[in-house]
Amino acid sequence: MLAIVAPVILGLDILTKALAVANLEDQPPVRLFGGLVNLVLLRNPGAAWSMATGYTWIISLIAVVVVVVIVRISGRLRSVGWAISLGLILGGALGNLTDRLFRAPGPLEGHVVDMVSIVRTDGSFFPVFNLADSAISVGGVLLVLLALFGRELDGTRAKDKKVVADD
C-alpha cells in the first residue's frame, strides 16, 4: 500500500505544481468557492508558514532523513493504516524535497511551490500550501490516531500484545 500511495502523491504533487507554475505565474489569485479558497503562486524558501527561511538546506536534510527512515521501516509494515499514513508522509516529503533539489536557486536550497490559500472564518488567511503539505498533514494526523488507538506497525494492537505477554 505504501508503494502505491507514495508515488501517487508524488506524481500528483509534481503535476499540480507544474500546473500552478504554468497558469498562476504573474497572475492575480484565482478565487474559488466565493473566495474561501484562492489559487496563488508562492515560492517558499522555508518550512511550513515560511519558518526557517534561510535554512533550506537543513530542511532538505531533514526530509532526506524522513524518507530514509520510512523506507527502512517499510519492510516491517503489516498494517494498512500505517502503510497509508507513511505513504502519505513519504510522498509529501519526496514532493517537497524534489522542489528543494531541482528548483531555483539550486540543489538543497530550492524554493517549494505553494498554491492553495484558504480564508479562515475571521477573514485572515491560512498559510499557502500544496498537495505535498496536505499529504504530510493528513498522514501525520492518521499516524497519531493509529498510535493513540494502539495500532502497531505489524497491524496488531498494543493491548493485545500486553495480554499475550501477561499470560
Secondary structure, 3 states (H helix, E strand, C coil): CHHHHHHHHHHHHHHHHHHHHHHHCCCCCEEEHHHCEEEEEEEECCCHHHCCCCCHHHHHHHHHHHHHHHHHHHHHCCCHHHHHHHHHHHHHHHHHHHHHHHCCCCCCCCCEEEEEEEECCCCCECCCECHHHHHHHHHHHHHHHHHHCCECCCCCEHHHHHHHHHC
